[in-house]
Amino acid sequence: MRRAQLKFDARRHLSGKYGDALGVAVVTSLIAGALSLALTLGNRWFMPDLKLPFVNGLDGLGGKGPALGDLFQWMDDYLARIRQAWPLIALGILITLSATALYRIFVGNVISVGRERWYLRAAHNDVAPPFSIMFTLFRRGQYGKTVGGMFWVSVWLFIWSSIPAAIFILGLLPSQLVYLHAFLNRTTPTQGLVLRLAKQYGLPLFFFSLPMIAVSLLLAMVMTVVLIRKRYSYRLVPYLLADNPSLGGRRALSLSKAMTRGSLWRLFLLDLSFMGWILLCLMCICFPWVTLHLFAPYYFMTWAEAYKMLRDQASMRGLVRMEELGYVRVS
């Protein structure tokens, strides 16, 4: 896999189609981010207002800052308001998590696959494909299979993502309990407090030690590497479903793992080669969203080229027939 050739082909296929490719990237991003904006505005109904004492009336900017006692008092008041309104807060969190998951499953994933379908078609034609092609997966016969296929992959990604997160949280939880008790009681964390908490929660002292934190961080890092490998081995599923949604999640996932076997490091380096562009876009502090989307068509088209190359190699190796992906053999 030659990155330079993939990027050259991507630029060639974007020639004369960049405006359409940019529109596809922007619309996809807007649809995916619409729910986040709505939930951000809606959360104001569930969470107590957060008014810090040092930003009230510009206190602390030019004069005397708030005393430590004022901060503790503010924290006590805010925690009391949270305890009082916890049913409403819990409802808000439940609605947010449920709406986010459902929107991602039934809309966001389908739009993402539709975006890859547009870029794949653009990479096969001299003219830009119709803009509406990214919405064709919402048709009867394709929508349900696309939703099911992406949901299957999302489940596995969630499982692999949960492992390092659980290790990290559980590994640091005992030490964080010490600091939480010290903060709530306005004392300093001492060995006596550690001994008392270990006895109270029935935990070995090792769980509160620095070696425990080090072991947890090391295991979390190892599982994060495993997670990254899994993400790249599943990376071609949206492209396979874009070619033929009837493949289903199991077959698409199996094909993706087979097609990327031996190429995971090269795919990682392909993403890494774009870091310079991404950092350059982020340097435009005033308009990072705009600059990142100006760069997005180049990135998406390069990945479409990578998929095409791996797909052709898989076909030659007998892993999949092009007819299975929805292509018609020309005699």
C-alpha positions as a Python dict, from the first residue, in 0.01 Angstrom:
ca = {
    (1, 'M'): (0, 0, 0),
    (2, 'R'): (163, 322, -120),
    (3, 'R'): (22, 624, 60),
    (4, 'A'): (152, 865, -202),
    (5, 'Q'): (-34, 678, -478),
    (6, 'L'): (-356, 668, -276),
    (7, 'K'): (-340, 1043, -215),
    (8, 'F'): (-255, 1112, -579),
    (9, 'D'): (-557, 911, -692),
    (10, 'A'): (-773, 1091, -434),
    (11, 'R'): (-669, 1432, -566),
    (12, 'R'): (-728, 1314, -923),
    (13, 'H'): (-1080, 1195, -847),
    (14, 'L'): (-1159, 1515, -656),
    (15, 'S'): (-1066, 1724, -958),
    (16, 'G'): (-1384, 1890, -1080),
    (17, 'K'): (-1586, 1737, -795),
    (18, 'Y'): (-1446, 1913, -491),
    (19, 'G'): (-1749, 2139, -442),
    (20, 'D'): (-1986, 1842, -440),
    (21, 'A'): (-1752, 1643, -213),
    (22, 'L'): (-1736, 1936, 29),
    (23, 'G'): (-2115, 1961, 32),
    (24, 'V'): (-2147, 1592, 116),
    (25, 'A'): (-1897, 1624, 403),
    (26, 'V'): (-2066, 1935, 546),
    (27, 'V'): (-2420, 1797, 524),
    (28, 'T'): (-2310, 1471, 689),
    (29, 'S'): (-2148, 1665, 972),
    (30, 'L'): (-2452, 1890, 1020),
    (31, 'I'): (-2692, 1596, 1036),
    (32, 'A'): (-2466, 1409, 1278),
    (33, 'G'): (-2427, 1716, 1499),
    (34, 'A'): (-2790, 1830, 1496),
    (35, 'L'): (-2884, 1608, 1790),
    (36, 'S'): (-2585, 1722, 1998),
    (37, 'L'): (-2693, 2085, 1963),
    (38, 'A'): (-3053, 2002, 2054),
    (39, 'L'): (-2946, 1802, 2360),
    (40, 'T'): (-2710, 2077, 2474),
    (41, 'L'): (-2996, 2327, 2469),
    (42, 'G'): (-3236, 2078, 2628),
    (43, 'N'): (-3002, 1996, 2917),
    (44, 'R'): (-3067, 2342, 3061),
    (45, 'W'): (-3405, 2213, 3173),
    (46, 'F'): (-3251, 1932, 3378),
    (47, 'M'): (-2923, 2058, 3528),
    (48, 'P'): (-2901, 2328, 3799),
    (49, 'D'): (-2751, 2658, 3684),
    (50, 'L'): (-2374, 2663, 3730),
    (51, 'K'): (-2277, 3007, 3862),
    (52, 'L'): (-1920, 3025, 3986),
    (53, 'P'): (-1847, 3285, 4254),
    (54, 'F'): (-1538, 3416, 4074),
    (55, 'V'): (-1721, 3499, 3749),
    (56, 'N'): (-2015, 3676, 3909),
    (57, 'G'): (-1977, 4041, 3825),
    (58, 'L'): (-1620, 3989, 3701),
    (59, 'D'): (-1497, 3918, 4055),
    (60, 'G'): (-1138, 3805, 4068),
    (61, 'L'): (-1035, 3946, 3730),
    (62, 'G'): (-884, 4266, 3854),
    (63, 'G'): (-932, 4267, 4228),
    (64, 'K'): (-930, 4022, 4511),
    (65, 'G'): (-1024, 3666, 4419),
    (66, 'P'): (-1269, 3449, 4613),
    (67, 'A'): (-1158, 3299, 4942),
    (68, 'L'): (-1112, 2924, 4972),
    (69, 'G'): (-1399, 2911, 5217),
    (70, 'D'): (-1628, 3073, 4960),
    (71, 'L'): (-1538, 2802, 4708),
    (72, 'F'): (-1616, 2527, 4960),
    (73, 'Q'): (-1945, 2696, 5044),
    (74, 'W'): (-2033, 2724, 4677),
    (75, 'M'): (-1951, 2355, 4626),
    (76, 'D'): (-2167, 2254, 4923),
    (77, 'D'): (-2458, 2461, 4791),
    (78, 'Y'): (-2425, 2319, 4440),
    (79, 'L'): (-2407, 1959, 4563),
    (80, 'A'): (-2714, 2022, 4778),
    (81, 'R'): (-2904, 2148, 4473),
    (82, 'I'): (-2798, 1838, 4278),
    (83, 'R'): (-2917, 1608, 4558),
    (84, 'Q'): (-3247, 1793, 4565),
    (85, 'A'): (-3300, 1771, 4189),
    (86, 'W'): (-3145, 1427, 4129),
    (87, 'P'): (-3463, 1267, 3982),
    (88, 'L'): (-3482, 1538, 3716),
    (89, 'I'): (-3107, 1515, 3651),
    (90, 'A'): (-3125, 1135, 3622),
    (91, 'L'): (-3414, 1171, 3376),
    (92, 'G'): (-3213, 1420, 3171),
    (93, 'I'): (-2911, 1188, 3159),
    (94, 'L'): (-3132, 894, 3060),
    (95, 'I'): (-3299, 1094, 2783),
    (96, 'T'): (-2963, 1222, 2657),
    (97, 'L'): (-2800, 879, 2645),
    (98, 'S'): (-3104, 712, 2490),
    (99, 'A'): (-3159, 982, 2228),
    (100, 'T'): (-2789, 986, 2136),
    (101, 'A'): (-2775, 608, 2096),
    (102, 'L'): (-3099, 587, 1895),
    (103, 'Y'): (-3003, 877, 1669),
    (104, 'R'): (-2662, 723, 1606),
    (105, 'I'): (-2811, 382, 1527),
    (106, 'F'): (-3102, 487, 1305),
    (107, 'V'): (-2969, 807, 1144),
    (108, 'G'): (-2601, 881, 1206),
    (109, 'N'): (-2463, 542, 1100),
    (110, 'V'): (-2677, 533, 787),
    (111, 'I'): (-2567, 883, 686),
    (112, 'S'): (-2202, 784, 737),
    (113, 'V'): (-2242, 481, 510),
    (114, 'G'): (-2422, 702, 258),
    (115, 'R'): (-2127, 941, 261),
    (116, 'E'): (-1887, 655, 185),
    (117, 'R'): (-2118, 542, -96),
    (118, 'W'): (-2100, 886, -254),
    (119, 'Y'): (-1720, 897, -235),
    (120, 'L'): (-1690, 544, -376),
    (121, 'R'): (-1914, 636, -669),
    (122, 'A'): (-1715, 956, -722),
    (123, 'A'): (-1394, 750, -733),
    (124, 'H'): (-1540, 533, -1012),
    (125, 'N'): (-1679, 811, -1234),
    (126, 'D'): (-1539, 1110, -1418),
    (127, 'V'): (-1831, 1328, -1310),
    (128, 'A'): (-1968, 1387, -962),
    (129, 'P'): (-2249, 1145, -871),
    (130, 'P'): (-2586, 1289, -767),
    (131, 'F'): (-2589, 1445, -423),
    (132, 'S'): (-2896, 1237, -338),
    (133, 'I'): (-2697, 913, -357),
    (134, 'M'): (-2591, 956, 6),
    (135, 'F'): (-2958, 920, 108),
    (136, 'T'): (-3036, 613, -104),
    (137, 'L'): (-2966, 384, 192),
    (138, 'F'): (-3286, 511, 355),
    (139, 'R'): (-3486, 326, 89),
    (140, 'R'): (-3685, 14, 171),
    (141, 'G'): (-3471, -296, 137),
    (142, 'Q'): (-3147, -113, 218),
    (143, 'Y'): (-3223, 86, 532),
    (144, 'G'): (-3290, -204, 769),
    (145, 'K'): (-2987, -400, 650),
    (146, 'T'): (-2761, -97, 682),
    (147, 'V'): (-2889, -23, 1033),
    (148, 'G'): (-2843, -386, 1136),
    (149, 'G'): (-2496, -412, 986),
    (150, 'M'): (-2364, -96, 1149),
    (151, 'F'): (-2531, -183, 1479),
    (152, 'W'): (-2348, -516, 1488),
    (153, 'V'): (-2014, -339, 1441),
    (154, 'S'): (-2105, -71, 1696),
    (155, 'V'): (-2178, -338, 1956),
    (156, 'W'): (-1834, -490, 1916),
    (157, 'L'): (-1664, -150, 1919),
    (158, 'F'): (-1853, -63, 2237),
    (159, 'I'): (-1738, -386, 2400),
    (160, 'W'): (-1374, -329, 2309),
    (161, 'S'): (-1395, 38, 2414),
    (162, 'S'): (-1542, -55, 2752),
    (163, 'I'): (-1250, -276, 2853),
    (164, 'P'): (-975, -8, 2881),
    (165, 'A'): (-1225, 242, 3024),
    (166, 'A'): (-1333, -6, 3294),
    (167, 'I'): (-973, -91, 3382),
    (168, 'F'): (-883, 277, 3409),
    (169, 'I'): (-1186, 372, 3619),
    (170, 'L'): (-1173, 73, 3853),
    (171, 'G'): (-797, 104, 3896),
    (172, 'L'): (-816, 470, 4000),
    (173, 'L'): (-1140, 446, 4196),
    (174, 'P'): (-988, 355, 4537),
    (175, 'S'): (-739, 644, 4530),
    (176, 'Q'): (-1010, 883, 4412),
    (177, 'L'): (-1227, 777, 4707),
    (178, 'V'): (-951, 896, 4939),
    (179, 'Y'): (-941, 1241, 4779),
    (180, 'L'): (-1320, 1261, 4766),
    (181, 'H'): (-1355, 1186, 5137),
    (182, 'A'): (-1076, 1433, 5215),
    (183, 'F'): (-1247, 1703, 5008),
    (184, 'L'): (-1592, 1648, 5153),
    (185, 'N'): (-1455, 1649, 5509),
    (186, 'R'): (-1217, 1938, 5430),
    (187, 'T'): (-913, 1746, 5549),
    (188, 'T'): (-590, 1626, 5389),
    (189, 'P'): (-550, 1268, 5261),
    (190, 'T'): (-350, 1077, 5522),
    (191, 'Q'): (-245, 718, 5578),
    (192, 'G'): (-501, 695, 5856),
    (193, 'L'): (-776, 792, 5613),
    (194, 'V'): (-653, 527, 5369),
    (195, 'L'): (-659, 259, 5641),
    (196, 'R'): (-1009, 362, 5747),
    (197, 'L'): (-1146, 353, 5391),
    (198, 'A'): (-979, 19, 5319),
    (199, 'K'): (-1149, -128, 5624),
    (200, 'Q'): (-1480, 43, 5548),
    (201, 'Y'): (-1499, -87, 5190),
    (202, 'G'): (-1323, -419, 5256),
    (203, 'L'): (-1043, -352, 5006),
    (204, 'P'): (-675, -454, 5028),
    (205, 'L'): (-431, -169, 5094),
    (206, 'F'): (-262, -246, 4762),
    (207, 'F'): (-566, -103, 4583),
    (208, 'F'): (-485, 241, 4731),
    (209, 'S'): (-113, 232, 4641),
    (210, 'L'): (84, 387, 4356),
    (211, 'P'): (177, 43, 4212),
    (212, 'M'): (-196, -25, 4172),
    (213, 'I'): (-236, 297, 3975),
    (214, 'A'): (69, 211, 3761),
    (215, 'V'): (-59, -140, 3686),
    (216, 'S'): (-403, -4, 3597),
    (217, 'L'): (-258, 257, 3363),
    (218, 'L'): (-34, -3, 3197),
    (219, 'L'): (-321, -247, 3142),
    (220, 'A'): (-545, 34, 3015),
    (221, 'M'): (-274, 138, 2765),
    (222, 'V'): (-233, -221, 2644),
    (223, 'M'): (-607, -260, 2593),
    (224, 'T'): (-619, 78, 2420),
    (225, 'V'): (-368, -53, 2166),
    (226, 'V'): (-590, -360, 2120),
    (227, 'L'): (-889, -126, 2074),
    (228, 'I'): (-706, 72, 1805),
    (229, 'R'): (-623, -251, 1620),
    (230, 'K'): (-987, -357, 1637),
    (231, 'R'): (-1106, -20, 1508),
    (232, 'Y'): (-881, -47, 1204),
    (233, 'S'): (-977, -409, 1141),
    (234, 'Y'): (-1345, -302, 1140),
    (235, 'R'): (-1279, 16, 940),
    (236, 'L'): (-1394, -117, 603),
    (237, 'V'): (-1742, -223, 718),
    (238, 'P'): (-1912, 107, 615),
    (239, 'Y'): (-1756, 80, 268),
    (240, 'L'): (-1864, -283, 229),
    (241, 'L'): (-2220, -192, 331),
    (242, 'A'): (-2207, 108, 96),
    (243, 'D'): (-2127, -132, -188),
    (244, 'N'): (-2390, -388, -85),
    (245, 'P'): (-2602, -348, 231),
    (246, 'S'): (-2732, -704, 183),
    (247, 'L'): (-2397, -837, 307),
    (248, 'G'): (-2519, -796, 665),
    (249, 'G'): (-2315, -710, 971),
    (250, 'R'): (-2157, -1051, 1031),
    (251, 'R'): (-2036, -1100, 674),
    (252, 'A'): (-1919, -738, 641),
    (253, 'L'): (-1728, -759, 969),
    (254, 'S'): (-1568, -1089, 870),
    (255, 'L'): (-1467, -948, 532),
    (256, 'S'): (-1328, -630, 685),
    (257, 'K'): (-1107, -827, 924),
    (258, 'A'): (-985, -1052, 643),
    (259, 'M'): (-920, -761, 404),
    (260, 'T'): (-724, -557, 659),
    (261, 'R'): (-519, -848, 793),
    (262, 'G'): (-154, -760, 740),
    (263, 'S'): (-237, -396, 655),
    (264, 'L'): (-339, -256, 996),
    (265, 'W'): (-7, -79, 1049),
    (266, 'R'): (-20, 73, 699),
    (267, 'L'): (-375, 197, 757),
    (268, 'F'): (-265, 352, 1086),
    (269, 'L'): (23, 527, 910),
    (270, 'L'): (-222, 648, 645),
    (271, 'D'): (-422, 826, 914),
    (272, 'L'): (-103, 948, 1080),
    (273, 'S'): (12, 1104, 753),
    (274, 'F'): (-282, 1346, 774),
    (275, 'M'): (-184, 1479, 1117),
    (276, 'G'): (3, 1773, 966),
    (277, 'W'): (-308, 1885, 778),
    (278, 'I'): (-526, 1839, 1085),
    (279, 'L'): (-291, 2041, 1307),
    (280, 'L'): (-275, 2313, 1043),
    (281, 'C'): (-656, 2328, 1036),
    (282, 'L'): (-675, 2343, 1416),
    (283, 'M'): (-427, 2632, 1420),
    (284, 'C'): (-700, 2844, 1262),
    (285, 'I'): (-845, 2903, 1609),
    (286, 'C'): (-1131, 3124, 1489),
    (287, 'F'): (-1261, 2881, 1225),
    (288, 'P'): (-1143, 2524, 1304),
    (289, 'W'): (-1480, 2375, 1203),
    (290, 'V'): (-1457, 2543, 863),
    (291, 'T'): (-1095, 2451, 792),
    (292, 'L'): (-1141, 2089, 899),
    (293, 'H'): (-1432, 2053, 658),
    (294, 'L'): (-1230, 2206, 376),
    (295, 'F'): (-979, 1926, 435),
    (296, 'A'): (-1240, 1649, 487),
    (297, 'P'): (-1306, 1562, 116),
    (298, 'Y'): (-936, 1485, 65),
    (299, 'Y'): (-935, 1255, 368),
    (300, 'F'): (-1257, 1073, 278),
    (301, 'M'): (-1153, 1022, -84),
    (302, 'T'): (-813, 885, 20),
    (303, 'W'): (-984, 627, 239),
    (304, 'A'): (-1218, 538, -48),
    (305, 'E'): (-908, 471, -258),
    (306, 'A'): (-760, 257, 20),
    (307, 'Y'): (-1079, 51, 33),
    (308, 'K'): (-1080, 6, -344),
    (309, 'M'): (-723, -123, -335),
    (310, 'L'): (-791, -366, -48),
    (311, 'R'): (-1116, -477, -214),
    (312, 'D'): (-938, -556, -541),
    (313, 'Q'): (-667, -746, -354),
    (314, 'A'): (-931, -944, -163),
    (315, 'S'): (-1103, -1030, -490),
    (316, 'M'): (-779, -1158, -642),
    (317, 'R'): (-710, -1365, -328),
    (318, 'G'): (-1055, -1522, -350),
    (319, 'L'): (-1183, -1372, -23),
    (320, 'V'): (-1482, -1216, -196),
    (321, 'R'): (-1634, -1199, -542),
    (322, 'M'): (-1713, -859, -691),
    (323, 'E'): (-2064, -985, -768),
    (324, 'E'): (-2117, -1035, -393),
    (325, 'L'): (-2043, -665, -349),
    (326, 'G'): (-2308, -571, -603),
    (327, 'Y'): (-2089, -527, -910),
    (328, 'V'): (-2185, -673, -1247),
    (329, 'R'): (-1923, -862, -1444),
    (330, 'V'): (-1871, -716, -1791),
    (331, 'S'): (-1794, -977, -2055),
}
